[in-house]
């Protein structure tokens, strides 16, 4: 979730930083319009709230909510990877090699997310098994 927020800020058009409109599809658009600092504060509150809420929920609801947020924010942040790399000129639209490299970066990004998520789940289930013994 934090990476999604960071990429959201990095992906803003240069005009945003001089008072222009923000580029965001989620309801966070309205917060981002007010201030990037409010967006950072709101993101921290969002992460803190959902961390607390998921810890209070019982299985399987806690796992469902965790996956919902991991998958949702992974998708959101991956769209920023495409925008940032193409808008900053690292790749060119319409160039098949560029498209394949950008696609590969996103696949690599999802692989890294899957590795981190799998390790977190292993720790979660190990802890759960230890506490039931």
Phi and psi in degrees as a GROMACS rama.xvg file:
@    title "Ramachandran Plot"
@    xaxis  label "Phi"
@    yaxis  label "Psi"
@TYPE xy
-65.5017  -38.807  UNK-2
-63.4251  -38.8127  UNK-3
-59.26  -44.5384  UNK-4
-63.6608  -43.2431  UNK-5
-63.3526  -45.7639  UNK-6
-66.2083  -32.535  UNK-7
-59.8754  -43.7253  UNK-8
-69.9  -43.6692  UNK-9
-61.9271  -35.5351  UNK-10
-79.1894  -2.81034  UNK-11
-67.7903  141.406  UNK-12
-60.735  145.263  UNK-13
-53.1838  -29.6362  UNK-14
-66.7544  -25.1785  UNK-15
-58.9064  -40.8208  UNK-16
-71.5457  -11.1846  UNK-17
-114.098  29.7474  UNK-18
98.6246  6.81709  UNK-19
-79.6283  -178.127  UNK-20
-73.5207  149.649  UNK-21
-83.8256  159.967  UNK-22
-114.822  96.9576  UNK-23
-156.067  135.889  UNK-24
-92.0865  -22.6988  UNK-25
-82.3714  172.724  UNK-26
-60.0249  -15.8001  UNK-27
-62.6024  -13.0619  UNK-28
-51.2108  -45.5314  UNK-29
-66.5916  -36.9585  UNK-30
-69.9922  -42.0217  UNK-31
-63.6793  -31.966  UNK-32
-64.2253  -32.9609  UNK-33
-74.6745  -50.0485  UNK-34
-170.502  139.281  UNK-35
-64.5863  -30.5133  UNK-36
-69.5542  -36.8296  UNK-37
-65.7669  -36.7237  UNK-38
-62.1534  -44.1762  UNK-39
-63.1834  -46.1405  UNK-40
-62.8598  -44.5407  UNK-41
-63.0919  -38.7175  UNK-42
-64.4088  -42.5859  UNK-43
-62.4304  -41.6922  UNK-44
-65.1521  -41.3478  UNK-45
-59.8189  -49.2801  UNK-46
-63.2671  -45.363  UNK-47
-62.1164  -45.787  UNK-48
-60.239  -48.6213  UNK-49
-71.3557  -30.4613  UNK-50
-61.3983  -48.4836  UNK-51
-62.065  -47.2262  UNK-52
-62.5712  -44.5495  UNK-53
-65.2406  -35.3343  UNK-54
-67.569  -27.7227  UNK-55
-84.707  -24.7609  UNK-56
-73.167  151.5  UNK-57
-92.1669  158.894  UNK-58
-66.9474  145.926  UNK-59
-90.0295  -0.629482  UNK-60
-59.565  -37.9396  UNK-61
-64.1676  -38.5822  UNK-62
-71.3656  -38.0649  UNK-63
-61.9699  -46.8092  UNK-64
-64.9694  -40.1303  UNK-65
-60.5964  -48.5448  UNK-66
-64.0075  -38.0162  UNK-67
-56.5455  -47.5307  UNK-68
-74.5469  -36.9412  UNK-69
-64.2396  -47.6363  UNK-70
-66.7912  -45.7158  UNK-71
-62.0122  -47.4419  UNK-72
-72.7196  -27.7846  UNK-73
-65.588  -43.85  UNK-74
-62.6056  -47.7943  UNK-75
-60.0753  -44.7568  UNK-76
-71.3677  -30.5791  UNK-77
-66.5498  -32.3021  UNK-78
-66.2196  -31.8653  UNK-79
-68.2002  -35.6533  UNK-80
-59.4876  -44.7085  UNK-81
-61.6678  -51.0529  UNK-82
-59.847  -48.1018  UNK-83
-63.3782  -45.8731  UNK-84
-67.3854  -37.4621  UNK-85
-77.8744  -43.0825  UNK-86
-67.9873  -28.0796  UNK-87
-88.3713  3.56979  UNK-88
83.501  11.5163  UNK-89
-69.0671  -32.3603  UNK-90
-133.469  163.838  UNK-91
-119.685  131.699  UNK-92
-61.5372  141.052  UNK-93
86.5236  -13.6716  UNK-94
-90.4445  115.756  UNK-95
-60.7515  -39.3836  UNK-96
-62.3321  -42.5603  UNK-97
-62.207  -43.5316  UNK-98
-60.3407  -42.3779  UNK-99
-68.9222  -37.7939  UNK-100
-67.4416  -43.3143  UNK-101
-62.5084  -42.6253  UNK-102
-60.2716  -43.1631  UNK-103
-62.3965  -38.8716  UNK-104
-62.2565  -41.2646  UNK-105
-67.885  -40.3556  UNK-106
-61.102  -44.5024  UNK-107
-60.4968  -41.6912  UNK-108
-59.6426  -45.3875  UNK-109
-66.8983  -34.4799  UNK-110
-62.5734  -44.9457  UNK-111
-62.7167  -41.5871  UNK-112
-62.2393  -43.072  UNK-113
-62.6411  -39.9015  UNK-114
-63.7357  -47.4731  UNK-115
-63.5473  -45.6531  UNK-116
-63.106  -42.6358  UNK-117
-62.7242  -42.0831  UNK-118
-65.83  -39.1402  UNK-119
-63.0197  -41.7864  UNK-120
-66.2042  -38.5071  UNK-121
-60.2531  -44.6967  UNK-122
-63.4356  -43.5507  UNK-123
-60.0081  -49.1328  UNK-124
-72.3166  -31.9414  UNK-125
-64.0397  -46.2303  UNK-126
-61.3006  -41.8994  UNK-127
-64.4884  -41.9451  UNK-128
-67.069  -37.8312  UNK-129
-66.0165  -39.7795  UNK-130
-73.6876  -21.7845  UNK-131
-85.9239  -10.8799  UNK-132
